[in-house]
Amino acid sequence: MAAAAIARVVESNLVAVDPGAVEAGKAMGAGPARILFTIVVPESLGPLALGLTYIVVALVDTTAVAGAIGGGGLGDLAIKYGYQRFDWFVILVIVVVLIVLVQLAQWLGNWVAKKVMH
């Protein structure tokens, strides 16, 4: 599931680079590989970091839901040991762990994006 989403995020961020910057690279005589690695990739690193942060958060969500239907992981733990045994403390702890995971991933992604954006 993640491969298609990651490919879509990467492709849309690489295509969104200002065409004027690419044209300036061509005008200076840069080849396609040099344009890609010195203009397109550096210009799209910030949006790429934010897009991949979104993918990580979506994967945490997806794995929790998959666990709820028997796929293992935190969702399965919440269903088996929390919901089915009426132990609301287990559910609360797992929800807090999921919130912390998402917030940590979001904070890290925003920090990286801020560092690489010009």
C-alpha positions as CSV (number, residue, x, y, z in Angstrom):
1,M,0.0,0.0,0.0
2,A,2.8,2.4,0.9
3,A,4.8,2.0,-2.3
4,A,2.1,3.5,-4.5
5,A,1.4,6.4,-2.1
6,I,5.1,7.2,-1.7
7,A,5.7,7.1,-5.5
8,R,2.7,9.5,-6.0
9,V,4.0,11.9,-3.4
10,V,7.5,11.9,-4.7
11,E,6.4,12.3,-8.3
12,S,4.0,15.1,-7.6
13,N,6.6,17.0,-5.6
14,L,9.4,16.6,-8.2
15,V,7.0,17.7,-11.0
16,A,6.0,20.8,-8.9
17,V,9.5,22.4,-9.1
18,D,9.5,25.8,-10.8
19,P,9.9,25.3,-14.5
20,G,12.0,28.5,-14.6
21,A,14.7,26.9,-12.4
22,V,14.9,23.9,-14.7
23,E,15.0,26.2,-17.8
24,A,17.8,28.2,-16.1
25,G,19.8,25.0,-15.6
26,K,19.3,24.1,-19.2
27,A,20.4,27.5,-20.3
28,M,23.6,27.2,-18.4
29,G,24.3,23.9,-20.2
30,A,23.5,21.4,-17.4
31,G,22.5,17.9,-18.6
32,P,19.4,16.0,-17.4
33,A,21.2,14.3,-14.5
34,R,22.8,17.5,-13.3
35,I,19.4,19.3,-13.5
36,L,17.8,16.5,-11.5
37,F,20.3,16.3,-8.7
38,T,21.3,20.0,-8.4
39,I,18.0,21.8,-9.1
40,V,15.0,19.5,-8.9
41,V,15.8,17.4,-5.9
42,P,17.1,20.2,-3.7
43,E,14.1,22.4,-4.6
44,S,11.7,19.6,-3.7
45,L,13.2,18.3,-0.4
46,G,11.0,20.4,1.9
47,P,7.7,19.3,0.2
48,L,9.1,15.7,0.0
49,A,9.7,15.7,3.7
50,L,6.2,16.9,4.4
51,G,4.7,14.4,2.0
52,L,6.6,11.5,3.4
53,T,5.6,12.6,6.9
54,Y,2.0,12.3,5.8
55,I,2.7,8.8,4.5
56,V,4.2,7.8,7.8
57,V,1.2,9.1,9.7
58,A,-1.1,7.3,7.3
59,L,0.9,4.1,7.8
60,V,0.5,4.3,11.6
61,D,-3.2,4.7,11.0
62,T,-3.5,1.9,8.5
63,T,-1.5,-0.5,10.7
64,A,-3.7,0.3,13.7
65,V,-6.9,-0.4,11.6
66,A,-5.3,-3.6,10.2
67,G,-4.6,-4.8,13.7
68,A,-8.3,-4.2,14.6
69,I,-9.3,-6.8,12.0
70,G,-6.7,-9.3,13.0
71,G,-3.5,-8.0,11.4
72,G,-1.5,-7.8,14.6
73,G,0.1,-4.8,16.1
74,L,-1.4,-2.1,18.3
75,G,-4.9,-2.4,16.9
76,D,-5.0,-6.1,17.6
77,L,-3.7,-5.5,21.1
78,A,-6.4,-2.9,21.7
79,I,-9.1,-5.2,20.5
80,K,-8.0,-8.4,22.2
81,Y,-6.8,-7.1,25.6
82,G,-8.8,-3.9,25.8
83,Y,-12.2,-4.0,24.1
84,Q,-12.9,-7.7,24.4
85,R,-11.9,-7.9,28.0
86,F,-13.5,-4.5,28.9
87,D,-10.2,-3.1,30.0
88,W,-10.5,0.5,29.1
89,F,-7.1,1.3,30.6
90,V,-5.4,-0.8,27.9
91,I,-7.4,1.0,25.2
92,L,-6.5,4.4,26.7
93,V,-2.8,3.5,26.8
94,I,-2.8,2.2,23.2
95,V,-4.6,5.4,22.0
96,V,-2.0,7.5,23.9
97,V,0.8,5.5,22.3
98,L,-0.7,6.0,18.8
99,I,-1.1,9.7,19.5
100,V,2.5,10.0,20.6
101,L,3.7,8.1,17.6
102,V,1.8,10.4,15.2
103,Q,2.8,13.6,17.0
104,L,6.5,12.5,17.1
105,A,6.4,11.6,13.4
106,Q,4.7,14.9,12.6
107,W,7.2,17.0,14.7
108,L,10.2,15.2,13.1
109,G,8.8,15.7,9.6
110,N,8.1,19.4,10.2
111,W,11.6,19.8,11.7
112,V,13.3,18.2,8.7
113,A,11.2,20.2,6.2
114,K,12.1,23.4,8.0
115,K,15.8,22.5,7.9
116,V,15.8,21.7,4.2
117,M,13.6,24.5,2.8
118,H,15.2,27.7,1.7
